[in-house]
Amino acid sequence: MITNYLTFTVDDTVFALNVDSVLEVLNFSSPTQVPCALPYIEGLIYSREQGITVVNFRKRFGLKDFPIDNRTKVIVVEVRTPSETDQNHITLYGLVADSVQDVVQIFEPDIISKANCNIPKEFISQILKYNDKPMFILDSTKLFEEAAKMKVQTAS
């Protein structure tokens, strides 16, 4: 089975998201700040007439700051966030990345059991060997779970 991943870097580490959950990649633009948001929420941006909550990956995991430049991107991800009225509700999140690399096809994954990473392992669904280096496949549901819970609490 072939799986396609969008690869990107944060803090010189290669991460990937399944392309099935990626809606688009945008150039970084300053989001509109949201009062009382979690510290790693940069704010809201709008694309395709929809509001997108922007999550700063570096702040989310306590990584050192990195200057925003022309390589900085926002990866827009669709995440299923079941609500009381809709079990298939989809929420859009933007994930700030230092740079976006490529879409890669993985035919037979070379799974690695351990590799050094700056984020907690519960946010990683798999570690694959790609170009002789580890590539960390993120679990987008877990990655945005706390922000989704906060959104539900503030909407009530």
C-alpha positions in Angstrom: 0.0 0.0 0.0 1.3 3.4 -0.9 0.9 6.3 1.6 1.6 9.9 0.8 3.0 12.3 3.4 3.7 16.0 3.4 7.1 16.5 4.9 8.1 19.7 6.8 10.8 20.8 9.2 10.6 22.3 12.6 13.8 22.8 14.6 15.9 20.9 12.0 13.7 17.8 12.5 11.7 16.2 9.6 8.0 15.7 10.4 5.2 14.4 8.2 1.5 14.4 8.0 -0.6 12.1 5.9 -1.7 14.1 2.9 -5.3 12.9 3.3 -5.6 15.3 6.3 -3.8 18.3 4.6 -6.0 20.8 2.9 -3.4 23.3 1.8 -0.1 25.0 2.5 -0.1 28.8 2.9 2.6 31.4 3.2 2.8 32.7 6.8 0.8 35.8 7.5 0.2 37.2 11.0 -3.0 35.8 12.4 -5.6 37.8 14.2 -5.0 37.3 17.9 -7.7 35.6 20.0 -8.2 36.6 23.7 -7.8 34.0 26.4 -6.3 31.5 23.9 -3.8 28.8 24.8 -0.2 30.2 24.8 0.7 28.3 21.6 -2.3 29.5 19.6 -1.1 32.3 17.4 -4.6 33.3 16.4 -7.0 33.0 13.5 -6.5 33.2 9.7 -9.0 33.0 7.0 -8.8 30.9 3.8 -11.5 29.7 1.5 -14.0 31.7 3.7 -13.2 29.6 6.7 -11.6 30.5 10.0 -8.5 28.5 10.8 -6.9 28.3 14.3 -3.1 28.6 13.9 -1.0 26.5 16.2 2.7 27.4 16.7 4.5 24.0 16.8 7.5 25.5 18.5 5.5 27.1 21.3 3.4 23.9 21.6 6.4 21.9 22.5 8.7 24.4 24.2 11.2 24.7 21.4 13.4 27.7 20.9 12.0 30.6 18.9 12.8 30.8 15.2 12.5 34.0 13.1 9.6 34.0 10.6 10.9 34.2 7.1 9.8 33.5 3.5 10.2 29.7 4.1 7.8 29.7 7.1 4.5 28.1 6.1 1.1 27.3 7.6 0.0 23.8 6.9 -3.8 23.7 7.0 -5.0 20.3 8.4 -8.5 18.9 8.6 -9.1 17.2 12.0 -12.2 15.3 13.0 -13.5 16.8 16.2 -16.7 15.0 17.1 -19.3 17.3 18.8 -22.5 16.6 20.6 -24.5 17.2 17.4 -22.1 15.9 14.7 -19.8 12.9 15.1 -18.0 13.8 11.8 -17.4 17.4 12.5 -14.2 18.7 10.8 -12.2 21.5 12.3 -9.4 23.3 10.4 -6.1 24.0 12.1 -3.0 25.7 10.8 0.3 24.3 11.9 3.3 26.7 11.6 6.3 25.0 10.1 9.9 26.3 9.5 9.7 25.0 6.0 7.6 22.6 3.9 9.6 20.1 1.9 7.8 17.7 -0.4 5.1 15.1 -0.7 6.7 11.8 -0.5 5.3 8.3 -1.3 6.1 5.5 1.0 5.6 2.0 -0.4 6.9 -0.2 2.2 7.7 1.7 5.4 11.0 1.1 7.1 9.8 1.6 10.6 12.2 2.7 13.3 11.5 1.8 16.9 13.4 4.8 18.5 14.9 8.1 17.5 15.6 11.4 19.2 12.8 13.9 18.9 12.0 17.1 20.7 8.3 16.4 21.1 6.5 13.8 23.3 6.1 10.4 21.7 2.3 10.4 22.2 2.0 12.9 19.3 4.0 10.6 17.0 2.1 7.7 15.3 5.2 6.3 13.6 8.9 6.9 13.0 10.0 6.0 9.5 13.5 5.9 7.9 13.5 8.3 5.0 16.7 9.2 3.1 18.7 7.5 5.9 17.2 9.9 8.6 14.2 9.6 10.9 10.9 11.1 9.7 8.3 11.5 12.5 4.8 10.9 11.4 2.5 13.1 13.5 -0.9 12.0 14.9 -2.9 15.1 13.9 -5.9 14.2 16.1 -3.7 14.1 19.3 -1.7 17.1 18.1 -4.8 19.4 18.1 -6.8 17.6 20.8 -6.1 20.1 23.6 -7.0 23.1 21.3 -10.2 21.3 20.3 -11.2 20.8 23.9 -10.5 24.4 24.7 -12.6 25.5 21.7 -15.5 23.4 22.9 -15.2 24.8 26.4 -15.2 28.4 25.3 -18.1 27.8 22.8 -20.3 26.5 25.6 
